[in-house]
Amino acid sequence: MSRQHPRESIFAAGPQLYRADHQATCSPSLLECVHELNDVCAETHDTQQFLREGTYDLPRLARVLENQRVFLLVNESTVRKYKADLTEEIEPQILELIDRAKKGLKTLERREQALKTKAENAPSSGAVARASTATKLEERRLQMLKSQRLRLEKEFSVLQAEVTSLELSQHAESHS
């Protein structure tokens, strides 16, 4: 829609006459209302452009202001002191976490061993499961082979037809 011209009016002969009702008349100030509305739309558009121009750099400025950091220079002895303090504070907690992890690992190893033993002691149920799995695999393989056979038969038919048509065309050329 152009900002220069208003959209097409339903009033065919101007604002005085409505298309659907030839006796009806429109308000004489309708044309003024349309012009005022166009002016308001243009002013809104200009305001929006002004706002965009004023705020297009806002995300970058917000990031710059957010990431402002102050760097201080400290001597090496201060760094070593704080590093040693941090080590003294954290080391016991780390050692405790390592002990917990070792205990948890031992528990998991025992559980794994128990499950292995349980699986070895129950071969009958495993054999049934393996047999049903093997049967399913065999059925799947059989289905795949059937579909492959059908596909190859179709390809064979197409190739046979192609060979026949080539033989006929060569036969026709040799007699010409």
N, C-alpha and C positions, 0 to 999 in steps of 0.2 A: 504494500500500500504506500503510495507516495505521500510525502509530507506536504507537497505543493498543492495537491488537489484533494478535495474530500472524496470519500467513496461514492459510488454511484447511488443516486437517490431513488427512492421508490416513487417519487413525485415526478411524473413524466413531463409535465408542462410547467415545471417550476414549483415553488412552494405553495402556490395557490390551489392546485388541483391534485387530488389523490387518485392514482390509477384505478383502484378497485371501485371507487364511488365517485362518479362524475359530478354530483351535486355538493360533495363535501369540500370545505375550504380549510386551509391550514392557517395557523397563526402567522401574521405578517412578520413577527419577530423571529421566526424559525431560522431564516438565513443569518440573522445576527448571532443566534445561538451557535450555529455551525461555525461561523468565523471565530467566535470567542473560544469555542472548544479547540479549534485548530491552533489558536494562539497559546492556549494553556498547554497543549501537547508539545508544541515547539519549545516553550519555556521549560517544561519538565525535561525534555530531551537535553537542552542546553545545561540544565542543572545537573543532570546525571553525568554528562561529559565532564563538567567541572569537578564533580566529586571523584570520578575515576582518575582524572589527572592529578588530583590532590592526594589520592591514596594508593596509587599503583605501586609505590615503593615501600609501603607499610610492612609487608611480610619480611623483606630483607632487613629493614631497620629494626624490627622486633627481634630477629635472630641475632643481629649484631649487639643490641643492647642486652639480650639475654645471656650471651656467651662472653661477656666482658669478664676477664680474669686479671688478677693482680699477681705478678710474679716477683717474689723476693729472693734475693741472693743470700744464702747462708753458707757458713764455712763447713768444711768436711767433718770436723769433730762434732758439731751439733747433729749432723745427719747420722753419724755413727752412734751417738748417744740415744737418739730416738729409735733407731733401728734395734739397738740392744734392748731398750725398754719394751718395744713391741714384741720382740722375740721372747722375752721373759714372760710377757703377759699371755701370748698365744700358744707357746710351745706345750704347756700342760694340757690344754684343750685339744690340741692336735693329736698328742699322744693318746689321750683318752678315746678320741674318735677312731684312731688306728686300732686300738684294742677292741673296740666294739665291732669294727669291721671284720677283724680276725675271728671273733666269736661267732658272728653271723655267718661267715664263710664256712666255719666248721659245722655249724648247724645245717647249712644247706648241703654240705657234702654228706653228712649223715642221712639226711632226708633223701638225697639222690641214691645213696647206697641201698636204703630201705626200699625205694621204689624199684630199683634194679632187681633186688632179691624177690620182691613180690611179683614182678613180671616174669622172672625165671620160674617161679614156683607155680604159676598158673598158665601152663602151655596149652591146655585144652581150650580154654576160652579164646586164647590168642590164635589157635589153629582155626577155629571157626571163623573168627574175624578175618584172618588171612585168606581163608577159602572164599568167603563172601566177597572180599576185596578182589581176589584173583578172578572170580566169576564175573564181577562187574567189569574188570579190565578186559577180560576175554570178550564179553558182550560188546563193549565199546569198540574193541579192535575189529570185531566181526562187522559191526555197523559201518565203521570207517572203510573197511574193505569192500562192502557192498556198494557204498556211495562212490568209491573210487572205480569199481567195475562199471557202474552205470555211466559215470563220466567218460571213462575210456571207450565204452561202446558207442556213446554219442560222437566222440571225436573220430572213432573209426568210421562211423557212418558218413560223417562229413567228409573225411579224407577219401573214402571210397567213391562218393559222389563226385568229388573233385577230380579224382583219377579218371573216372568214367567220362566226365565231360572233356578232359584233356585228350583222352584217347579218341573220342568222337571228333574233336576239332582237328586233331592230327590226321585222322582218317579222311576227313572231308578235305583237308588241304592237299593230301597226297593224290586224291582223285581229281583235283581241280586242274 
